[in-house]
Amino acid sequence: MEMKINQLSWLVGGPQGSGVDSGANIFSRACAYGGLYVFGKREYHSNIKGEHSNYVVRVSSELIRSHLDEIDFLVTFDPETLFRHIHKVVPGGVIIYDINQKSITVDKIPTIDKPANRRIKSFLSANGVGYSVGDVIEYASKNGILTYGIPYVKLLEGLAEKLNNPQIARMDVMINVMAVSASFALLQYDFSLVEKAIRYVFRAKKKVADLNVESAKYVYEYVLENFERTNYKLEPVHRNEVERIIIQGYQASALGKIAGGCRFQSYYPITPASDESVYLEDNAVFEIVGDNGDVEKGSIVVVQTEDEIAAITMAIGAGLAGVRASTATSGPGFSLMAEGLGWAGMNEVPVVVTLYQRGGPSTGLPTRHSQEDLLFSIYAGHGEFPRIVYASGDIEEIFYDAAKVFNFAERYQTPVIHLIDKAMANSIATVKKFDLTKVKIDRGELIEAFSDGVYKRFKFTETGISPRAKLGTENTVFWNTGDEHDELGHITEDHEVRTMMVDKRMKKLDLALVEISDEDKAILYGDAFAEYAVLSWGSTKGAILDAMEMLTKEGYRLKFIQVKLLHPFPKDRVEDLISGAKVLIDIEHNKMAQFGSIVKREILRDIDYYILKYNGRPMSLSEVYSALKLILQNKANKIQVLNNGD
């Protein structure tokens, strides 16, 4: 079989809490240190410990933006991972497993629930395979898959003896690093890069880092001495291009907020949004370049509140005081914020809500993916008030958008909902180092001093935007209330003032549609003159672009319109970009085709095909490619529902 160099889909799995995340981070980081492109997708159960979790990392010497369903390397800490993923390992692929677990059967694993048990047994029975790990390994070997049984217990005992430390023999927490190291040995990868990655991940605990490096090196040498090579190899790539970093989505959002001048964040813990606030807490003090060009200390206040209502109202209070303020939450938390959102709309307070979408309704799928909150984010709250809803499509965008949305909030003095989702929050990728010169701060009609008569906070203006003063600014007395009010903020129920005030607030959206750039509204990829146009938003971007790249090489012509400004909807921009297209394809992560319904309403044209997924797992390159190809070959139904996952 031909050697595959720098093309790999690697999956590691084990019980929640067994170090799957750390192992995958070490693997990803070591690859990135070697100049390789990385895209990683994390799947984890919502319980604290014990249930199955896995992390798939795709590696390439070329740019990649999505994951594959097919697995080249399956790295298991437990039998469950083997049973759940064996059907995805390609011929010639590799399985790394614990050789001492060969007698365990699928029925002896309590964390495999009944539906999964039935699926696994159905697959095994259909292929004439028994229900034990040994049976599966034998099946894999017969089908050209290379299997490597690692004696983890024996290796721990050997390492304990080598280091003269008997306690090490019982430290099975190191099995994750040992499995990662076994992978790199089989991939003939430079161990110094592996060591560098281990030391980074455990940088806060030097003794732990030292011990894990020792165990990794011990296993690395054991595998080189005892096992045959695979058909896969990873080689460092030396690049002469813009410096790159490896980063997760929630980290990009947090850093974007700091760069964009956010200095107050409130939150109530909720998955997957909490990671962002915790990251901000860990990095609450940072360096900034002051007005005179000197490096100074800066900081952000991060407050964990008693609930989501307090979180948004506290952020609104900070906004009134003139601070760039935000809160981060997920679907159930956003529901509770609806009252505060309306108050901010009524009082024209700039505030940013970073909404990490996950599967609903109610608690739904707390740690799983979805794009079900689009319509909710546009309509949440009672009554009518303006807000801007904006969506990022990948990790690099998240950084710049997280900074940019504060400009929208302050320029139009309105709440902004920045839509991210679980798939992006928990993905890891190599991206270009962020360029801070691209971050521009626009504080809009913010006045520092006032001495021109009576200050009218809600003054009627041609644009609907009134000069905004911070609380405490001299000569700027004004009132805030949840009731309708006049230009000063005094409560009124006068019917004429009411009409004028509603018009004043809502006309800001018209201005936003004029002022926001086309590139911030919607982006065109691919062949501008193609007859097939894909419309989508959010985290589907990566799989769509990678699938388009494959289809273009096969001679198909299509274009992709990524809509970022979802409310107010950029009707003219979208109509311009889809002009000439005879077939419209909507791709999104929900059952109701929420985005498609907005497009239909705005452009008064039907969607020809829908590609939808709502099983809680992100779309893979594999399934988007197949679904689009069916449409291009005129073999598809109007609605294709994708269901791959694990």
C-alpha positions, 0 to 999 in steps of 0.5 A: 500500500502506498505510503500516506505522508502528512495526511491523517485522520486520528481519533482518540477515545476513552471514558470522560475524565480519562485524559482524552482532551489532554491527549488530543491537545498534545497530539494537535500541538505536536503536529502544529509545532512541526508546521502541519495544519490541524483541525480537531473536533471534540465530542464529550458526554454531558456527565462529569466522568465515565461516559464515552468521549472522543476527539478526532484530529485531522492533520495535513500539510495543506490547509484543512477546515473540517473533520472526516468520518473516516479514521486512519488511526483509532487510538483507544483507552478502553474497549468502548472506543473500539466498539463504537468506532471500528466501522470507520477505520479505513483499510490499511488504517491503524488501531492502538488498543490495550492488549489486556482488554481482549476478553471484554465483550460489548455486553460487559460495558455499562456505559454503552446504552441500548441503542448503541449496543444494538447498532454495534451488535448489528454491525458485528453480526453483519460482518460475522464478528463476535462481541469481544475486543479480541474478535474485533481485533481479529476482524480488523486484521483480516480487513487489512487494518494494522492492530497494535496491542500496547501492554500499558500495565507492563509498560508502567511497571517497567517505567516504575522500575527504571525510575525506581519509583513503585508508585508509577506502576499504578499511575494509569492516568498517564495512559493517554500520553502513552497512547499518543506517544505510541501513535507518534512512534508508529508515524515516525514523528520527531519526538522532540516535538512531542516532548515540547507539546507535553511540556506546554500542556503541563506547563503549570506542573513541572514534575507532572510534565517531566514524568509524562515526558519520561513515560512518553519516551519510554513507550516511544522507544518500546514501539519502535523496537517491538512493532512494524511500521505503518503506511502512515508518516508525519514529517515536519514542514518548514514554512516561510509564511505568516506565523501561525498559532494553534487555538480553540474557538472559545479562546479566540472569542476571549482574546478578540474581546480583550483586543476589542476593548471589552473590559467587563464580562459577566456570566453564569456557568453553562456549557459550552459558554463557560470556557470563554469566561474561565479563560478570561479569568485566567488571563484577566491581566494583560499587556496593552500598548498605551496612548504614548506607545508604551506597553502598559498593564491592562485588565478585564473584570470577570464576574460570575453572577448568581444567574443569567438575569443578573449576568445580562443586567450587570453587563448592561450596567457596565455599558451604561457606565461607558465600559465595553461590556459583554456576557456569554451564555448558551441557549437556556441561559439566553432564555433567561436573559430575554427581559434584560435584553429588552431593557437594553433595547428600550434604553439603547444600551450597547451590550454584547451577548456571545451566544454559544449554541447547543442542542435544545430545547430545555437542557437538550444536549448540553455538550452537543452541537446545533444551530437551533437558536437563530430565530430565537436570537432574532426575536427573543424578548417581548415587544419590538426593539432593534438588535444585531445578530451576527455569526462567525464561521470559523475560529479565525473569524471568531477573533476578529468578530468578537472585537468587531461586534462591540463597534456595532453595539456602540455605533448603533446603541443596541444589543448585539448577539454574536452567534458561535456554536459548540462545534467552533467553541470546542474545535482546535485549529491552526490559524494565522497569528491574529493581526491586531492592526485589523482591530479597529475600535469605533465607539460611535456617538459617545460624548466625553463632555456636554455644555449645550443646554439640556442633555437629551439622552434619547434625542430624536435625530435623523439617524435615530442615534442620540449622543450617548454620555456615560453615567456621571458625565457632567451636565448630562442628567438623564433617566433610564426606565423600562417604560416608554419615555421621552427624550429625557428618559421620563416615562410617557404614554403619549401616543405621538411620542410612543410612535416617534420613539419606536421609529427612532429606535428601529431606524438604526437598523436601516442605518446599520444596513447602509453602513456595515460593509458588504464583507461583513454582511455576506462573503462569496466563495467559489465560482461567482457565475456558477448555477449552483449556489450554497447558502449557509451560516456559522460553523458549516463553513469549513466542511462546505469549503473543503467539499467545494474544493474536492468537487471543483477538482472533479469539474463541478462549478458551484459557489458558496455565500456565507451570510454573517449579518443575520439581522437585519438581513442584508437582502440586497447583498445576498440577492446580488451574490446569488444572481445567476444561480439557478439552484439554491442549496441551504445547509444548516444544523437544525430541523426547521431550516431556520436560515432558509426560512429567512432567505425565502422571506427576504428574497421571495424565492424558494430554496431548491435543496436543503441539507440539514443535520440535527443529531447533535454532531457537526457536519463532516467533510465526508457527508457534505461532499456526498450530499452536494454531489447527489444534488450536482448529479440530480440524484438528491431529494429536496431535503437530505438529513445527515446523521453521521456521528458517534 
